[in-house]
Amino acid sequence: DATCMHLALLSRLHALPHSRVAFDLRQFRDPKASCRVVCVQPRGIRMQHAPPLRDWVELSELRFDAIVGIRENEQRRLQPLVVNIRMSVDIETPASSGSLAETINYAAVAKQVVFMGQHGQWRLLESFATSLCRLLLIDPAPGEGRAVVHAVELRLSKPEALRGKTGGVPSVQLKRERAWVADSAMTIGSGVEVNVLEEAPAS
């Protein structure tokens, strides 16, 4: 809708080119509304054929605070999250060219992950982890300066969720390939497509 589209376009102006994420803030005004996370990029970019999965770029132990949880107290306070990501890319090309745009700019990926985590008020680790996989697997936006990611392995942990209780660290682990997001784009206007990263019904 117009609100979601407006927020998506604002995100592209507000953040660096890598921050292509927007949130439909209806969830904060209307508890019955669903939450939709979208990613906007120009039309005309289509999935490329994936080579054999053999090369990986890893981003390990990325830590930041965010609101995640279904309990009322969890929705009112920040708590630490830890993200580990493996991204399958063709490393031979950038190894020869020396071009960062042909591989993964891990600083940019880290900024995207933190941006999504801190602006989403996620209820479940599963929802956040699924959204991150979709974000990394869709085609990079023009000027984003990264290679196409052919597969993602992701582990998302909430290390203090059980602090002072039984102990243990809850986490979710996902593995996804590009075919999983092949049909996620929707056309919303001339030259513009929206990729729905996650849409969850209100509780």
N, C-alpha and C positions, 0 to 999 in steps of 0.2 A: 504494500500500500504506500501512500504518499509519505507517511511518517517514516517508514522503514527505508524507503528510497532516499529521503532527505538525510537521515542519519548516516546511511552508507556513503553518500557522496561527501558529507562533512568529514567522515573519517579519513578519506583520501586527501583532504586538504589539511586536516589537523595534524596527522602523523607523517612520518617519513614514508617514502613510496612503499616500504615493506608492510606498513600497517594498513591492510586492506579490509579490516574487520569492522563491522558495525552491529549494533544491538538495537532491536526494536524495544524501546523503553516503555511500551504499553504495560509490560509486566509489573512495573513499579507503580503505575497509576491504577491499574485494574487487576485485582488478584485473580480474576477469572480468565484473563487473557493468556494466550499461549506465549511462550518465549521463542523468538526466532533470531538466530544468528546468521548473518549473510555476509557474503564477500562479493564485491562488485569489480568487474573488469570488462574491457571492451569485447565485443563479439568478434567472431572470426578465428579465435584460437581453438584448436581442436586437439584431442588426445593424440600423442605420438606413439608409434610402436615402441614397446619396451624391449630393450636388449636383455640378454640373460642377466640375472641378478648375481653380481659377483663383487662389486665395489660398494663400500659403505663409508659414510661420514657420520661420526657420532658426536652427540652433545650430551655430556654426562653430568649428573648432580647439579642441575639447574634449580636453584632454590629461590623462592619468593613467597610473600604472604598474600593470601586471597581469601575470599568468602566462599566456602564450600561446605555443604552439609544440609541435611533435612531437618535437623532439630532447630528450634527457635533460637537457642543461644548461639548456634553455629552461624545462623544468618545475620547475627548482630556483631560478630567479631572476626577479625582476621586470624588465620592460622597458617602455618607454613606448609608449603607443598614442595615436593621434589619430583622433577621430571628428567627422565633419561630417554633419549631419542636416537635411533639409528635410521639413516636415510640412504636408500640405494640410489646411486648415481653413476654415470659413466666418468670414471676418474682419468682415463687415458687421455681424453681431449684436453682438459685443463692442465694435466701433467706436462703436456707438450707445449701448450700455448702460454701457460703462466697466467691465464685470465681468471680472476675470481668470479666473473659473471658466468663462467661455464662449469662452476662447481657450486658448493653450498657456502654461503656467507653465514657462518654460525652465529656471529654477533647479531645479524639481522633476524635470524630464526629465533634466537633467544628473546629479542625484543618483541616479536610477534606473540610468542608463547606467554610472556609476562603480561602483555597488553590484554590478551584474551582472558587470562586468569583473573586479572584485577578489575576488569570491567563487566564481568558476567554474572556475579553472584550465583554460582552454580549450586545446584542441589545435590548432584551426584558426581562422583569421580568419573563414572562411566560416560556421562554426558560431555564433560570437559575433554576427556581423552578422545572420544569419537570426533569431536569438533576439531581438535588439533590434527588428527590424522587426515581429515578431509582438507583442512587448510593447506597442509604440506603436499598433498597429492594433486590438487587442482593445478592447472597450468599457471606458471608465474605471470604476473601482470607485466605489461610493457614497462621497461625501465626498472623492474625489480632487481635485476642483476643476479639471478641464480639459475642453476640448471633445473631441468625437469626431474622430479623425484619419482622413481618407478615403484618404490615400496617403502613402507614405514614400519618400524617396530618401536613401540612406545610403552614406557612404564611410568605410571603416575602414582605417587605415594602421598599419604597424609600422616606424617610421622608422629604427630602429637594428638591424634584423634582419641586414642585410648590411654592417654597419660593419666596416671593415678588410679587406673582401673585394673584391667587384667594384663596390660602390657601388649606388645605386638604392634606391628605397623601395617595398617590396611593399604592395599594398592590394587590397581588394575593394570593389566598388560594386554596390549592389542598388537596385531600384525595385520596390515592392510596393503593391497596393491592398487594400481591405478584404475583397473577395471571397475573397482568398487565405486568410484566417483564419476564414471563416464557419463551418466545421465543426470547429474545434479544441477545443471545450469538451466535457468529460466530467463527468457527475454522479457525485459521490462520497458524497453524503449529503443529508439533508433541507435544502434551501435553499442548497446549496453546489455550485459548479461549479469544475472545474480546467481551465485552459487549458495545454496542453503547448506550451511555447515552443521546446524543442529536445530531441531524444532521439537520442543517438549510440551505436552499438554499441562495445563495448570493442575495443581493438586486439589 
